[in-house]
Amino acid sequence: MSRDLISRTTRNEFREFLVGHTLHEIEMTFDAGNLAPRRNYDPQVGGQRRSLVERYYANIDFTSVADVKNLLAVYEEVIESLKQVAERNQDGPNVTMNSLLRRMERDGFRYENGRFVGDALDDAIVHAPALVQLTEESIREHVEKARQKIANGDPAGAIASAYTLVEGFLKQLLRKTDTAFSESEGDIRTLYKAICAPLHLNPKGDSLENYLKAILEGLQRQIGGLFEVANRASDRHARRYNPAPHHARLAVNAAFTLCEFLLESFEYQHKKEQRWVS
């Protein structure tokens, strides 16, 4: 089981600091990470401000590198605001800031040049096979989580989850096929292009029938479409528009179909190689 990259204790300490701000200030702080609160979520905590922070937290997968990076941007905003207050008041050591930084250090993060960095995040990027396992069951599990977000009134979060599923699955396939790629690459168009060779999915292949070429060209456009909708209408970046639930369902279903096809293609090629060896 994957562990949370930021501990509950650290999250709670940042939350209690934010409780001292107005609701609008809290919203502006979380905007730094392009995060949105979960609608229709009723956290079992007291107070409007505390509840608002918890609704933001409810939309974050704390084992996900992408989600945690967004939250780090929020925490960087908090630390920067504390630094500015200390500089204006010409105070000595800021007790609150130092306490928050110590909490982050215990979680494996260092504050350098205004940014949180740490081996914990790097290790998660490289060694997180639990992000998506190469099984149909795991694909369905991630898809169901995305569909649950739609049911909870969070279509933007569902689209972000669909994108994360495809990104993680492509990286798993690239690892399994020993194909070189950058672990920090977040563009699924680039990742899909890299996996096409080992899985023989190039639509320009001479051995393919024309109808298969048309389908594979469609998959490339599907990847491009998911990339665009995730950039414009999800929680991965500042949203340009709020997606409708049926748009989110389209993105989630497309991600499921794509991953299922890629899994079957991987298994087919793997069996062919075994037959050649034997």
Secondary structure, 3 states (H helix, E strand, C coil): CCCCCCCHHHHHHHHHHHCCCCHHHHHHHHHCCCCCCCCCCCCCCCCHHHHHHHHHHCCCCCCCHHHHHHHHHHHHHHHHHHHHHHHHHCCCCCHHHHHHHHHHHHCCCEEECCEEECHHHHHHHHCCHHHCCCCHHHHHHHHHHHHHHHHCCCHHHHHHHHHHHHHHHHHHHHHHCCCCCCCCCCCHHHHHHHHHCCCCCCCCCCCCCHHHHHHHHHHHHHHHHHHHHHHHHCCCCCCCCCCCHHHHHHHHHHHHHHHHHHHHHHHHHHHHHHHHHC
